[in-house]
Amino acid sequence: GQVDYIVNNSQWQSDSIIFSYDKENRLTEYKIFVNGKPCGHCEYKYSGENRIDLFHYDNNGKVLTYCITEYDNSKNNTMYKEYGYIYPDTSKMVLLYLRCNTYNLENKIESAFEYFCDGSPSYRYQYSHDCDGTITQKRINAATGKVFTITRTTEDKHGNAVKVSETMPNDSPEWNSATIDYEYDNK
């Protein structure tokens, strides 16, 4: 398949992305063109049913980032790792980001753990699910223990969050609560 137009800053551009698929209809590569010139590409490699490796290359074939996504047998995303360069002129890739997720017996997310590139924990997320489907997410700062609560109060028929309320810790300098509304196009 091919996308002939890309929106950039609300302006249509005549750039394109060319997608390639394998026999099993899995995405294997996409190439990006800007003003008709190649602008890097990404390759997907599959290891069984539970792992996808993504390589993002520049125009010279140098790997810019390398990402690993792992799934459990229920297709839940259990781990995501991203490797890259802390400084562009270095030659050694390092772990930039790590997120691990756990799920309950109903395949609903229970918790997620995020780690900094040095391996130290940054945030822990705890999720709860009401009987009406409302998801509440608590983001706990690993260093300070401060808790941020995010509740998906409304979802559309596709499960997208339409309205979200966020409550900050009492000593937050900016605000203590907010409501965020999301809009989606037909895709």
Salt bridges, closest charged atoms under 4 A:
ASP22 OD2 - ARG26 NE 2.89
GLU24 OE1 - ARG26 NH2 3.15
GLU29 OE2 - HIS41 NE2 3.79
GLU43 OE2 - HIS41 NE2 3.62
GLU49 OE1 - LYS75 NZ 3.38
ASP53 OD1 - ARG51 NE 2.76
GLU70 OE2 - ARG51 NH1 3.94
GLU114 OE2 - ARG99 NH1 3.22
GLU155 OE2 - ARG152 NE 3.33
ASP171 OD2 - LYS146 NZ 3.49
ASP181 OD1 - LYS163 NZ 2.64
